[in-house]
Amino acid sequence: MEDYVSESDSDYTSYWRDWFISSRGNEYFCEIDEDYLTDRFNLTGLNTEVQYYQYALDLVTDVFDLDCEDDMRETIEKSARHLYGLVHARYIVTTRGLAKMLDKYKKADFGKCPRVMCHSHPLLPMGLSDVPNVKPVKLYCARCEDIYNPKSSRHASIDGAYFGTSFHNIIFQVYPALIPPKSAERYVPRVYGFKVHAAAALVRWQGSRREDMRRRLRRLQVDTGFRADDGEEDDLEDDEVEVEDVGGRLVLASGAGGVR
């Protein structure tokens, strides 16, 4: 917006969509065709979700000519950005919208997968919810089939509803040739060239579970029977205490099988 501070209102509104698309942080968006924006069928239901809907639509479609205070103008500008995002989610699953997003995907405009084994495979923006103001945008990698947070804070603040929960799947249904081979490569932990035995992972898991259980029992003010860090033992012997989950409740059972 600062690019047009010195321009007149008419100059500003003439370039609203160009300004929005070229603004830093909006690189994930594609430009919506004017014919799509002016077709009221495509905007069904949005008038109840956007404040000052008609003014916002006039601003997006470059016909805004209301002379208003700066605070009012700022509110309408915010509504226009929100409206554009909601329409964008609908537009990018159309034939024309998919083609535009495909072009950006091929150029890796959305970034590349940070997973080493994916070898910089391009990402696609996606939402975890179709409801606005619930979840920010995430990035989907079709190679490892996992999602990631955007690197830039500007991108991380974009509403995920502006891309929807279906776009990243629809594009591969329409363009099946783009579906990459799944990554079969997995990192294998090694020590001096030797694979770490599975039993070592099991011991670590058992240790973490034991610590979690100890913390839960201490919160309940129950003597655990575990050996303390200083070498001393709690009041109960290790072989006398066993934790069982009965009906969602924590109970103590003695080594002899009795329940306390």
N, C-alpha and C positions, 0 to 999 in steps of 0.2 A: 504493500500500500504506500510505502514511503516513496516509491518510484513515481507516484503520481501526485505528490503533495503540492507541487507547484503548478499542476495542470488545473484547468477549469473543470467544473462538474461534468460538462458535456464530454470533454476529452476523457475523463476518468471512466464514465459509464460506457463509452464506446469501446473500451478495452478491458472490461471487467473479466471476461473469461480468459483472455490472453494473459492478463495480469495474474489471475489465480493459478493457471497452469504453470506459469514461469516462475512463480514465487518459490523461494527456498522452503523445502519441507513438503511441497505438493508434487514431488516427482512421481509419486505412485499413481496419480490421477491421469486419466486420458481426457481429451477434449470431447465433450458431448456435442453431437450435431445439433444445430439450431432447430432443424425440423423435429427432432425428438423432444426438445425442450418446449416447443410451442404446441405440441399435440397434447391436449388436456387429458386424453385417455392414459397417457404415460405417467401423469401426475396424480392419478386417482388416490385419494386418501391422505395426501401429503399436506393439504391445507389445515388439517387438525393437528399436525405434528410440528409445524413451523410457525413461529411468531411473526406477525406482519407478513403473512404468506404472499399476498399480492405484491407488496412493495419489494419483497425479496426476489420474486419471480421477475418483476420488471427490471431489477438491477442485473440479474443473471442474463436476461435476454436483451440487455442494452437499450431499454426504453424508459428507464427510470429518470424522472424529471422533477421530483418533489424537492422543493426548497425547505429544508428542515434544519433543526439545530444539530450540533456535532454529536451530542449524546444519542439523539434519535438516529442519526446517520450511522453511528457505530453499531447500534442495536440491529438496524436493518442489514448492515454489512455482515454481522455475525449470523443472522438468519439466512442470508444468501449463501454463505459458505455451508451452512448446515443443509439447506435445501439442495445445493449442488451435490453434496455427498450422498444424500438419500436417493437422488435421481441417478447418480453415478452407479450405485449398487444395482439398479435395474438395467441401466444401459449396457454395462459390461457383460451381461449374459445374452445380449442380442447379437446377431450375426456381425453387424458393424462394430459393436463394442468389443467383441471377442477378437476381431481382426486387429484392432488398435492395441489391445493389451498383449496380443501375441507378438506384435512388433516390438513392444517394450520388453517383453520376456526374452526374446531372442537377443536383444542388446544388453541383457542383464541389468536393466534399469532399476530393478527391485533388489539388486544385490546378489551375492553368491553364497552358497551354503558354507558355513564356517566349519563343518565337519571335514576333517582331513581326508577321510576315505571317500568322500563324495567328489573330490577333485574339482572344487569350485563350480559345482552345478548351479545354474541360475535358479532363483527363488520366485515365488508368486505371493502376492499379498492375499490375506484371507482374514475373515472375522470368526470369532468364536461364538458370536451371537448376532442375530439379525435385528435385535432391539438396540436402538441408539443409546449411547452413554452407559453401556454395560461393560464392554471389554475393548481394549485398544487393538489396533491391527497387529497381526502376527505374519510371519513369513513361512511359507510351506515349501519344503524340498520334496520333489517327486521321486528323487533317487533313494533317499533313506526314509521317506514318508514320515518325516518328523517336522515339528514347527519350532521357530526361533523368534526371538525378540529382535526388532530392528536395531541397528547399531546407533543410529542418530536419534537424539532425544526429540528432534522435530518430527520424525516419522513415528516414533513410539507414542506420541500424543494423538495420533490420528485415530478416529473412531473406527473400530473394526466393522461396524454396520455399514460403512461406506463401501465395503467390498463384499460383504455377505458371507454366508457359510457354504455356499454352493459353487461360486465362481471357479475356484481352483480345481474342482472336480469336473465341472462342465467343460472347461477348455480342453481337457484331455479326452473327453468323450467326443467332442467335435473334431479334434485333431489327434487321433490315436497314434499317428506316426511320431508324435512328440513324447510319448511315454518312454522314459529312459529305462534301461535294464536296472533291476534292483541291485543295490550294493551288497555284494556277498562278503566283502572284506570286513574283517573285524580285528580290532587291536587285541593282541595276545600278550598279557603281562609276562615278562621274563626277568630273571635275575641271573646276570652273567651268562646270558644266552640260553638259559634253561627255563622252560615254562614253569610258572608258579603252580604247584599242585592244587587240585581242587579242594583238598582237605584243608589247606591254609585259608582259603576263602570261607570254608565252613566254620573254622575256628573263629575267624574275625566276626562272622555273623552271630555265632553263639555268644561271643563276648559283648557285642553291641546289644543283643537282646537281654543279656543278664544285667547290663547297666541300666537299660530302660526299665526293667522290672524292679531293680533296686530303687530307682528314683520314684516309681509309682508307689511302692510300699512305704517309703519314707514320707511321702506326702500324706499317706493314710496313717502315719505314725505307728507303723507295724514293725516290730523287730524282724529284720530280714534274715539273719543267720549267715549272711555273706561275710567273707573275710574283709576287714577294713583295710584302707590303704596303708595304715601304719603297722600292719601285721597282726593287730588284735582282732579278735572275733567278736561279733555281736553276742547278745545274751543267749540266743538259741544256737544249737549245733547245726552244722550244715546238713547232716543226714536226718535231722528232725523236722526240717521245714521244706515244704513243697507247695508251690502256688498252683492252684487250679482255678479254672473259670467255670463257675457253676451258675447257670442262669444269669450270666452277665455280672456276677458278684465275685469279688476276690475273697478266697477263703484260705486258711492255712491247714495243711494236712501233715501230721507227724509221719516219721519214717515208718512207723508201725501200721500206718494206714488209717489212723484216726483223724477226724476233722475237728479243728478248733474253731 
